[in-house]
Every structure is written in structure tokens, then in C-alpha cells.
Amino acid sequence: MRVAMYYNNNDVRIEEMPTPQIGPGELLVKIFASGICGSDVMEWYRIKKAPLVLGHEIAGEIVAIGDAVKQFKVGDRVTVAHHVPCNTCHYCLNGHHSVCDTLRTTNFYPGGFAEFLRVPQINVDRGTFILPQEMSYDEGTFVEPLACSIRGQRLSNFKPGQSLLVIGSGISGLLHIQLARALGAGKIFATDINEYRLKFAKKIGADIAINAKEDVPSIIRKDNNGRLADLAIVCTGAISATEQAFHSIERGGTILFFAPTEPGVKIPIDLWNLWRNCNSIVMSYAGPPADMAVAIELIRTGRIAVNDLITHKLPLNDAAKGFKLVADAKESVKVIIAP
């Protein structure tokens, strides 16, 4: 089968490798759509494992099932989580699925930028979801990233009517805007340094889109009854974004760090003001099975219009172009590869 083999952001090659063989309890899925995630182009993170086949936002059709599989059949349209939790450890039982050892070590093989992939038994058990007939394969690629956003806002205790600041209007930020709008948010502010993305943010639900180089806290106060944001979601690893979040959050408000910095980056915190203003800091990544199920329903019912976010759909042969589009972060939002 053909795969897009990642060596670095500027070197993605179409190569041949054997179609995976499945065992009892496993699935073979033919990939019809696979989204390029912002994390796929975090070169500092990916390159140490290269060469490898990336792609974890997938949708496809089951073409073979292992002997022990009972809940799925050949021909089922599915989306599959690449990382799945054990659901039984100390962390999972306390709602911290993202730090489960099992979640951090599970994966399907070889990755979504391939014609086929093997779904291990544990992913079949708790990470494979039937796509409703109303949902396209393209829409199915948004289930995993939307589930991540759902978890983040849930952990942030975000409530209807509260104001939101999204810092970084790439695909993650835009999904947060759409989700918050669907959940009844009050004023939604979005920042970025890219005018193309700021226009996109306004188009899909932000009330006010602000160039991040402007005086963001002052603009928020002016348009939010004198108050700063109840929740700030940081969707970029830029240190300036972190600083902006601390200056833009209202007393009693929360900062959700949704995107990481590179390892080893240290950021000073004004602990006095953080304590005095009773602010909370939340970290979140990944989306456990329950949030995947919610994401499917939000997309199925049209409450989250993910098709509006697709700017490019490319064949597998053009995967290198897709990676460049996402890495450059200029005039693209969601890039989907169709093997």
C-alpha cells in the first residue's frame, strides 16, 4: 500500500509498505479521509521519531475484521481514536484520562496518511465509533480534534453566557469558537497575527477578532461591559500568547492551556495577582471516548459546522503540499488528505 512517510515538515515522501495484517480482535480500515493536525507539523516533537507515518484524525471503512470482533462488520463507516485510555487506572477513575499510561502508549498502525491501517484490539474496544449516515468521511476527521476541545472546555467549567478569549485562531482555536458558540457562550473574542485566520474566526462565530499585536485587554474591556474574559484558551505555544492570557483574564476566571510550548520553556508567573484574583489554570489534551461520542453528535446534528473549516482536500500524492500548507500557517485552516 502507499503511505506518506514523514521525515520532516519539508520532506514527506510517498512510499510503499506492506498492508497491515490483522489478528483476532483487530480491524483493517481503508482510509477515505485523514486530517493534518497542527501537532503533525510540530517538528521539534515529530522529527525525533522520523521517519514515520503520521495522521490520527481519520475516517474510513472497515474492510476486514478479526475472528473475535462482534460489534463491527465489514462495510461499517468508522472513525477511530489513535490513543485510548484503560478506563480502570487511578488517573482514569479520577477523570484524568490524558495522563493514563495506556493512553500514552496506544496507537493504530501505521498512521492515517496511508491507504489502510490496523486497529489494535484495545482501540477496537473503546476507540472505534460508527459514523452516522448523515456524516461524511470529511466530517469524520473532525471527531477527534473536536473531542479534545470538548474535554478542554468541560475541565474549564465553562458556562453558558460567559465570555471567551481564544488566543490563536488556527484549527484548534476555531473549533473552540464553534463549540463555545454552540454551548451558549456570551461574547467571544479571537486573536491571531494572521489576518486570514482572523477573518475566518469572525466568519464562524467570533464576535470580535483582534490582531494579537494590539492592546487586547483594553479591547475586551471596551466590548465586554468593562470586564476581561471569563475563560482564555491558549491555542498556540508562543510565549507572548501565554503572557496575553494572564493579562486578559477576569477575576475568578480560568486560563486553559490547550497548546504546548517546546519542552524546557519556563514562563514567569505573577503568583500574587493569580492568587489575589482567584484565577485557575487548566491543562488539557486528548479526548476520552465519552467526549468522542459527544463530538459525533454535535457534528451529526449540525450544531458544529465543521465543513466550513475545510480549506483544502488533497490526494495522498500531494501530502507534502498539505504539510507545507499547515506548517506555513498562512492561507489554510483544515487540510484533509484523501488516500
C-alpha positions as CSV (number, residue, x, y, z in Angstrom):
1,M,0.0,0.0,0.0
2,R,1.0,3.6,-0.4
3,V,1.9,5.8,2.6
4,A,3.0,9.4,3.1
5,M,6.3,8.9,5.1
6,Y,7.2,11.9,7.2
7,Y,10.9,12.8,7.5
8,N,10.4,16.5,8.4
9,N,8.0,19.3,7.5
10,N,9.7,19.8,4.2
11,D,10.3,16.2,3.3
12,V,7.2,14.0,3.1
13,R,7.6,11.1,0.6
14,I,5.1,8.7,-1.0
15,E,6.5,5.2,-0.3
16,E,5.3,1.6,-0.4
17,M,4.9,-0.6,2.6
18,P,3.1,-3.9,3.3
19,T,-0.7,-3.6,4.0
20,P,-1.0,-4.4,7.7
21,Q,-2.1,-7.9,8.7
22,I,-4.7,-8.1,11.5
23,G,-5.1,-10.5,14.3
24,P,-8.1,-11.7,16.4
25,G,-10.0,-8.7,17.8
26,E,-8.5,-6.3,15.3
27,L,-9.8,-4.3,12.3
28,L,-8.4,-3.3,8.9
29,V,-9.7,0.1,7.9
30,K,-9.5,1.7,4.4
31,I,-8.8,5.4,4.9
32,F,-11.0,7.8,3.0
33,A,-10.0,11.0,4.8
34,S,-7.3,12.0,7.2
35,G,-6.8,15.5,8.6
36,I,-3.4,17.1,9.1
37,C,-3.3,18.3,12.8
38,G,-1.2,21.2,14.0
39,S,0.6,18.7,16.1
40,D,1.7,16.8,13.0
41,V,3.9,19.8,12.0
42,M,5.4,20.4,15.5
43,E,8.8,19.5,14.0
44,W,10.6,19.6,17.3
45,Y,8.3,16.8,18.6
46,R,7.9,14.7,15.4
47,I,11.3,14.7,13.9
48,K,12.9,12.6,16.7
49,K,10.7,9.7,15.7
50,A,11.0,10.1,12.0
51,P,10.7,8.5,9.5
52,L,7.1,7.6,10.4
53,V,3.6,7.7,9.0
54,L,1.6,10.4,10.8
55,G,-2.2,11.0,10.8
56,H,-4.6,10.5,13.7
57,E,-7.7,12.3,12.6
58,I,-9.2,9.6,10.4
59,A,-12.4,8.3,8.8
60,G,-12.8,5.2,6.7
61,E,-14.4,1.9,6.0
62,I,-13.8,-1.5,7.7
63,V,-12.6,-3.9,5.1
64,A,-11.6,-6.8,7.3
65,I,-12.4,-8.0,10.9
66,G,-10.6,-10.3,13.2
67,D,-12.2,-13.5,14.4
68,A,-13.2,-12.1,17.9
69,V,-14.8,-8.9,16.6
70,K,-18.5,-8.9,17.3
71,Q,-19.5,-5.3,17.4
72,F,-18.4,-4.2,13.9
73,K,-18.8,-5.7,10.4
74,V,-17.1,-5.2,7.0
75,G,-18.5,-2.1,5.4
76,D,-19.1,-0.1,8.6
77,R,-18.0,3.5,8.2
78,V,-15.9,4.5,11.2
79,T,-13.7,7.0,12.9
80,V,-11.0,5.7,15.3
81,A,-9.2,7.2,18.2
82,H,-5.4,6.6,18.0
83,H,-4.9,7.0,21.7
84,V,-7.3,5.3,24.1
85,P,-7.3,5.1,27.9
86,C,-7.5,2.0,30.1
87,N,-10.6,3.4,32.0
88,T,-9.6,1.5,35.1
89,C,-6.4,3.1,36.5
90,H,-6.2,5.8,39.2
91,Y,-6.0,8.6,36.6
92,C,-8.9,7.4,34.5
93,L,-11.1,6.8,37.6
94,N,-10.4,10.4,38.6
95,G,-11.2,11.9,35.2
96,H,-7.6,12.4,34.1
97,H,-7.6,10.1,31.0
98,S,-5.0,12.2,29.3
99,V,-2.3,11.1,31.8
100,C,-3.2,7.4,31.7
101,D,-0.2,5.3,30.9
102,T,-2.3,3.2,28.4
103,L,-3.4,6.3,26.5
104,R,0.2,7.4,26.2
105,T,1.3,4.1,24.7
106,T,-1.6,3.1,22.4
107,N,-1.8,3.8,18.7
108,F,-3.2,2.4,15.5
109,Y,-0.7,1.3,12.7
110,P,0.9,2.8,10.7
111,G,-1.0,6.1,10.7
112,G,-3.8,7.9,8.9
113,F,-1.7,9.1,5.9
114,A,-1.9,5.6,4.4
115,E,-4.3,3.6,2.3
116,F,-5.1,1.2,5.2
117,L,-4.4,0.9,8.9
118,R,-4.6,-1.8,11.5
119,V,-6.8,-1.0,14.6
120,P,-5.5,-2.9,17.7
121,Q,-7.9,-4.7,19.9
122,I,-7.9,-2.1,22.7
123,N,-8.7,0.6,20.1
124,V,-11.5,-1.5,18.7
125,D,-12.9,-2.0,22.2
126,R,-13.1,1.7,23.2
127,G,-11.8,3.9,20.4
128,T,-13.8,2.9,17.3
129,F,-17.1,4.7,16.5
130,I,-19.6,4.2,13.8
131,L,-20.1,7.3,11.6
132,P,-23.8,8.2,11.3
133,Q,-25.1,8.1,7.7
134,E,-25.6,11.9,7.9
135,M,-21.9,12.4,8.3
136,S,-19.3,12.4,5.5
137,Y,-15.8,11.0,5.8
138,D,-14.5,14.5,5.8
139,E,-16.7,15.4,8.8
140,G,-15.5,12.3,10.5
141,T,-11.9,13.6,10.6
142,F,-13.1,16.3,13.0
143,V,-14.4,13.9,15.7
144,E,-11.0,13.5,17.4
145,P,-10.0,17.2,17.4
146,L,-13.5,18.3,18.5
147,A,-13.4,15.8,21.3
148,C,-10.2,17.4,22.5
149,S,-11.9,20.8,22.6
150,I,-14.9,19.4,24.4
151,R,-12.7,18.0,27.1
152,G,-10.8,21.2,27.5
153,Q,-13.9,23.4,27.9
154,R,-15.5,20.8,30.2
155,L,-12.5,20.8,32.5
156,S,-12.5,24.6,32.4
157,N,-16.1,24.6,33.8
158,F,-17.1,27.0,31.0
159,K,-20.7,28.0,31.4
160,P,-23.4,29.5,29.0
161,G,-23.3,33.3,29.0
162,Q,-19.6,33.5,30.0
163,S,-17.2,35.4,27.8
164,L,-14.4,33.7,26.0
165,L,-11.0,34.7,24.5
166,V,-9.4,32.3,22.1
167,I,-5.7,33.1,21.5
168,G,-4.6,31.6,18.2
169,S,-7.2,31.2,15.5
170,G,-5.8,28.1,13.8
171,I,-8.0,25.0,13.5
172,S,-8.0,24.3,17.3
173,G,-9.0,27.8,18.1
174,L,-11.7,27.8,15.5
175,L,-13.2,24.6,16.9
176,H,-13.2,26.2,20.4
177,I,-15.0,29.2,19.0
178,Q,-17.6,27.0,17.3
179,L,-18.0,24.8,20.4
180,A,-18.4,27.7,22.7
181,R,-21.0,29.3,20.4
182,A,-22.9,26.0,20.3
183,L,-22.8,25.8,24.1
184,G,-24.3,29.3,24.6
185,A,-21.2,31.5,25.2
186,G,-21.6,35.2,25.7
187,K,-19.1,37.4,23.9
188,I,-16.4,35.5,22.0
189,F,-13.1,37.2,21.3
190,A,-10.4,35.8,19.0
191,T,-6.8,36.8,18.4
192,D,-4.1,35.9,15.9
193,I,-1.4,37.7,13.9
194,N,-2.7,36.3,10.6
195,E,-5.5,38.4,9.0
196,Y,-6.7,35.4,7.0
197,R,-7.4,33.5,10.2
198,L,-9.0,36.5,11.9
199,K,-11.5,36.8,9.1
200,F,-12.2,33.1,9.4
201,A,-12.7,33.5,13.2
202,K,-15.4,36.2,12.6
203,K,-17.0,34.1,9.9
204,I,-17.5,31.0,12.1
205,G,-18.7,32.7,15.3
206,A,-16.3,35.1,17.0
207,D,-17.9,38.4,17.9
208,I,-14.7,40.3,17.7
209,A,-11.4,39.3,16.0
210,I,-8.3,41.2,17.3
211,N,-4.8,41.3,15.9
212,A,-2.7,39.9,18.7
213,K,-0.3,42.8,18.5
214,E,-3.0,45.3,19.6
215,D,-4.0,46.1,23.2
216,V,-6.1,43.0,23.6
217,P,-7.2,43.5,27.3
218,S,-8.4,47.1,26.5
219,I,-10.4,46.0,23.5
220,I,-12.0,43.2,25.6
221,R,-13.0,45.5,28.4
222,K,-14.5,48.0,25.9
223,D,-16.8,45.4,24.4
224,N,-17.5,43.3,27.5
225,N,-19.1,45.7,30.0
226,G,-15.7,46.7,31.4
227,R,-14.7,43.1,32.2
228,L,-12.0,40.8,30.9
229,A,-12.7,37.3,29.6
230,D,-14.1,34.6,31.9
231,L,-12.1,32.0,30.0
232,A,-8.9,32.4,27.9
233,I,-7.9,29.4,25.7
234,V,-4.3,29.4,24.6
235,C,-4.1,27.6,21.2
236,T,-0.5,28.5,20.4
237,G,2.8,27.7,22.0
238,A,4.1,31.3,21.6
239,I,5.3,32.8,24.9
240,S,3.6,36.1,24.0
241,A,0.3,34.3,23.9
242,T,0.8,33.0,27.4
243,E,1.5,36.5,28.7
244,Q,-1.5,37.8,26.8
245,A,-3.7,35.2,28.5
246,F,-2.6,36.3,32.0
247,H,-3.4,40.0,31.2
248,S,-6.8,39.2,29.6
249,I,-8.5,37.1,32.2
250,E,-11.1,38.4,34.6
251,R,-11.1,37.9,38.4
252,G,-12.3,34.4,39.1
253,G,-11.6,33.4,35.5
254,T,-9.7,30.5,34.0
255,I,-6.9,30.0,31.6
256,L,-6.9,26.8,29.5
257,F,-3.5,25.9,28.0
258,F,-4.5,23.9,25.0
259,A,-1.3,24.0,23.0
260,P,2.2,23.2,24.4
261,T,5.4,25.1,24.3
262,E,8.6,23.2,23.5
263,P,10.0,21.2,26.4
264,G,12.1,23.1,28.9
265,V,10.4,26.5,28.3
266,K,9.9,28.3,31.6
267,I,7.5,31.2,31.9
268,P,7.4,33.5,35.0
269,I,4.1,33.8,36.7
270,D,2.9,36.7,38.9
271,L,1.7,34.4,41.6
272,W,0.4,37.3,43.8
273,N,-2.1,38.5,41.1
274,L,-3.0,34.9,40.3
275,W,-3.8,34.3,43.9
276,R,-5.4,37.7,44.6
277,N,-7.7,37.3,41.6
278,C,-8.6,33.7,42.3
279,N,-7.7,32.6,38.8
280,S,-7.4,29.0,37.7
281,I,-5.1,27.3,35.3
282,V,-6.2,24.2,33.4
283,M,-4.2,21.9,31.1
284,S,-5.9,19.6,28.6
285,Y,-5.1,17.4,25.7
286,A,-6.6,14.3,24.0
287,G,-10.3,13.4,24.2
288,P,-11.5,10.2,26.0
289,P,-14.2,8.0,24.5
290,A,-17.2,9.9,26.1
291,D,-16.1,13.1,24.5
292,M,-15.7,11.4,21.1
293,A,-19.3,10.3,21.3
294,V,-20.4,13.9,22.1
295,A,-18.3,15.2,19.2
296,I,-20.1,12.9,16.8
297,E,-23.5,14.0,18.0
298,L,-22.6,17.7,17.7
299,I,-21.4,17.2,14.1
300,R,-24.3,14.9,13.2
301,T,-26.9,17.5,14.3
302,G,-25.1,20.4,12.6
303,R,-24.5,22.3,15.8
304,I,-20.8,22.3,14.9
305,A,-20.5,23.0,11.1
306,V,-17.1,21.5,10.5
307,N,-17.3,21.6,6.7
308,D,-17.0,25.4,7.0
309,L,-13.4,24.8,8.2
310,I,-12.1,22.7,5.3
311,T,-9.9,24.8,3.0
312,H,-8.0,22.1,1.2
313,K,-8.6,18.5,0.3
314,L,-5.7,16.7,-1.4
315,P,-4.9,13.2,-2.7
316,L,-2.2,11.2,-0.9
317,N,0.3,12.1,-3.7
318,D,0.0,15.7,-2.6
319,A,0.6,15.0,1.1
320,A,3.9,17.0,1.0
321,K,1.9,20.1,-0.2
322,G,-0.6,19.6,2.6
323,F,2.1,19.5,5.3
324,K,3.6,22.7,3.8
325,L,0.3,24.4,3.9
326,V,-0.3,23.6,7.6
327,A,3.3,24.3,8.6
328,D,3.3,27.7,6.9
329,A,0.0,28.6,8.6
330,K,-0.9,31.3,6.1
331,E,-4.0,30.8,4.0
332,S,-5.2,27.4,5.1
333,V,-7.3,26.2,8.0
334,K,-8.2,22.5,7.7
335,V,-6.2,20.4,5.2
336,I,-7.5,16.9,4.6
337,I,-5.7,14.1,2.8
338,A,-7.8,11.6,0.9
339,P,-5.8,8.4,0.4
